[in-house]
Amino acid sequence: DTAVSQTPKYLVTQMGNDKSIKCEQNLGHDTMYWYKQDSKKFLKIMFSYNNKELIINETVPNRFSPKSPDKAHLNLHINSLELGDSAVYFCASSPGVGQPQHFGDGTRLSIL
Amino acid sequence: AQRVTQPEKLLSVFKGAPVELKCNYSYSGSPELFWYVQYSRQRLQLLLRHISRESIKGFTADLNKGETSFHLKKPFAQEEDSAMYYCALYGGDQAGTALIFGKGTTLSVSS
């Protein structure tokens, strides 16, 4: 199936740990994104990459580091997890600016 | 500054009633607007984009530049329409520009 897939779907971990979320798209899109959906269901952009180049880096703590090994993958590594990091993280891709974005299923991160 | 406003956090209607989910935007250029739907604990799915002017699942949305609005409408709500609806706007025209989302409106349709 053509899709945006992210793993894991659920991530439960303790404060202070380091974790990674992976995202892959096989749609041939040039641009990939990470969005955060908080407990109030508010969606906000964190990062965007276009052809492996970082374009958007919103006011996100340095503990969050995206990596794009190729234009089909955009991973998110989080160091020293904090309680406030609990959220659903969505990966998305699009063929270009102005085009619809396709979203992954989300990764529900819970910090104990 | 670019902004998307969805004034209603929750909209509750009865099955068969008309639905209008409001969206207003603030953008200096020519906007690219979308409606996304998120069913319970699922991914966001594209519902409509303003340039397509099509009807999906009975929903329509018309861009009104004078009122800077892009309201989502459906004449007869169904229970399966219950979901969270997001209005979104591209915040620029450069490669890598992200969507700016409204805060979302939860639509609850009961029988």
Contacts between the chains, C-beta under 8 A, distances in Angstrom:
chain1	res1	chain2	res2	distance
A	30	B	95	7.4
A	31	B	95	6.7
A	31	B	96	5.6
A	33	B	98	5.7
A	35	B	98	7.7
A	40	B	103	7.5
A	41	B	84	6.0
A	41	B	103	7.6
A	41	B	104	5.3
A	42	B	101	7.5
A	42	B	103	5.5
A	42	B	104	7.2
A	43	B	44	7.8
A	43	B	86	6.6
A	43	B	101	4.2
A	43	B	104	7.5
A	44	B	101	7.3
A	45	B	98	3.8
A	45	B	99	7.1
A	45	B	100	7.7
A	48	B	96	4.4
A	48	B	97	7.4
A	48	B	98	5.2
A	49	B	96	6.9
A	50	B	95	4.4
A	50	B	96	4.0
A	53	B	96	7.7
A	55	B	94	7.4
A	55	B	95	6.6
A	55	B	96	2.8
A	55	B	97	7.6
A	56	B	96	5.9
A	56	B	97	7.6
A	56	B	98	5.6
A	90	B	43	7.3
A	90	B	44	6.8
A	92	B	44	7.9
A	96	B	95	7.0
A	97	B	90	6.3
A	97	B	92	7.4
A	97	B	93	5.7
A	97	B	94	6.4
A	97	B	95	5.7
A	97	B	96	7.3
A	97	B	97	4.9
A	98	B	32	4.5
A	98	B	90	5.7
A	98	B	93	7.0
A	100	B	34	6.4
A	100	B	46	4.6
A	100	B	49	5.9
A	101	B	46	7.7
A	101	B	99	6.1
A	102	B	46	7.7
A	103	B	36	8.0
A	103	B	43	4.7
A	103	B	44	4.4
A	103	B	45	7.5
A	104	B	43	6.3
A	105	B	42	7.2
A	105	B	43	4.9
A	106	B	43	6.2
